[in-house]
Amino acid sequence: MAGKTPKKAVKATKKTPAKKTAAKTTAAKRATAKATKPRKAAAKSASADGAGPVLLSGGNPQIAKGYGDAPVQAYIAAMPGWKSDLGRRLDALITRTVPHVQKAVKWNSPLYGIEGDGWFLGLHVFNKYVKVAFFRGASLRPLPPGESKQKEVRYLDIREDDSLDEAQFVNWVKQASQMPGERM
């Protein structure tokens, strides 16, 4: 055992009442500081003056649940930046392809469906793209490119610089609208 130093015995120490009180006071100060520390807001305003729509994490507009065209149009108007123009374009294509489409905003996402058959498509805003969810997308031909953890769902993610193949999108909307929708 040449060159090794012998282990030192560790001495257990008891806290005196004064040390216990100091430890409690320090812990209480930390808890108070943590409780009063400003927290990161879950929602933020889209405009600098706070007058714009509330955006949730990822830039998704917070719009009250509602049925019909009005809440969907409010959602589209609240989509930040280039996404609002894309939302209007997608809504127009869907409405033109399926004139009797039913609309709603649920779970902060516009949904499109057929009365009595359920929802076939939904939109959702993220920081860098808009996600189109085809709820029975696994049955569409050709398959929309985005996979899901849910077997039937397929996605189309559209980024700012992407070119939208309108003919293909309309084809998917037409197919999706003719399938039984998702009951939500």
N, C-alpha and C positions, 0 to 999 in steps of 0.2 A: 504494500500500500504506500509505496514511496511516492511523494509528490502530491498526495491527496490530503486535503484538510479534513479533520474529523467534523462530523455533523454537530451543529450546535443544538442544544436542547431548546425547544420552543417553550417559553414560559407562558402559561395561560394567565391572563389578567382579568380581574373583575372590574366592571365599571362601578365607580363610586356613584352615590346619588347625584352629586354635582355633575358628573360626566353624563349620566342618564338624562338629566334635565336639559343639558346643553345639546345633546343629540336630538331630543324631542323638539326643542326650539328650532334647531336648524332644519329638521324635517318639516316642521310646520311652515317655516318661511319658504322653503322650496315649493310646498304644496300651494301656498297662497300665491306665490309668484307665477306658478304654472296656471293656476285658475284665472288669474287676472291678465295673463299674457294674451294679446290679440291672436285670434285663430284665423287661419286661412279661410276665406269665405268659400262656401260650396257653390255659390252662384255669384255672378258678377254682371255688371251692367255693360251693354254693348257700346254705349256712348260714354264719352268722358264726363258729361254733365249728369249722368245717372238717369236721364230721361228715356233712354232707349229700352228695348226689351231685355228681360233677364235671360242671360245665357248660362246654361249649366256647364259642367265640365265637358270639355271637348267642343264647346261652341254650340251645343244643341239648344235651341230656343225653348224656354219654359212657357208653354201655352196651356191654358186650362182645357180640360177634357171637354169635348163637345162633338156634336154630330152635324153633318152638313158641310156645305162649301165654305161658309164663313170662318170656322176655326182653322180649316186647312189653309185658307188664304192668309189668315193672321199669322200662322206658322211660317208660311213661305215669305211673307213680308219681313218677318223677324230673323230669317236666316242671314247670317253675317256675310258681307262682301259679295263675291262672285257666286256664292251658293244660292242666293236669292234668285238671281237670273236663271240659274240651272233649275231651281225648284219650280219656277213659273213654266219653264220649257217642258219639264217632265210632266207637270200637272196638265198642261195643254195637250201633250201627246196622249196621256192616259185618257183624258176626257174625250178627245177626238176619236180614239180607238174604241172606247167603251162608253157611248153616250149616256147610258143609264147607270153609270157607276155611282155607288154610294160612297160618301167620304166621311171621315171622322178624324179627330185627334185623340189618341189614347196613349198613355205612357210617353208623352212628349214626342210623339211621332205621328205623322199623317198616315192614315190607312185608307186603302181603296178596296172596295168589295162589291159584291152583288147581293142585293136584298134576298134574304133567305138562304144564300149559299155561303156566306161568311166573307172574310177578308182574303184577298189574293196577293196583295202587295203593300209594302210599307216603306217609308223613307226615314232616314235618321242622319243627323249632321254630326260629323266629327271634325277635329281641328283641320285636317288636311284633305278631307274628302266627304262626299255624300254617299251613303250606303243605301242601295235599293235592295230590299229583301223580297224575294219571290217565295212565298210560303210553301208552295208546291213545286219549287224550282227544279227538283230532281226529276220531274216528269217533263220538263221543257226540252225542246230540241232546237238547236244545239243547247247544251247545258250552259247556263250562265257561269262565268269563270270562278266565282268565289265559293269555296266550300264552307260548310257550317258544321258545328258539333251536332246539330239536329239533322237527322237523316234526310228529311224532305226539303229543307230550306237551302236555297242557293242565293248568292249575293252578286251584285254588280257594284263595285266601288268606282266612283267617278271623281277624279282629281281635277284641279283647275285647268291644267294644260292638256287634259285628255280630250280627244275628239269623240263625241257620242255617235255611235252608229245608230241613227234614228230608225232605219228600216228594221234592224235587228231588235232594237228595244220595243218597237211597236209589235213585232212578231211575238216576242215573249209576253207582252201585255195581253195580246189577243188570246194566246194559248192559255195563259194563267187565268184569265177571266172566264174561261169555259170549263175550268176544273172546280170541283168543290173547294171552297175556301176554308180558312182557319177560323174556328169559332173562338173569339176572344171577348 
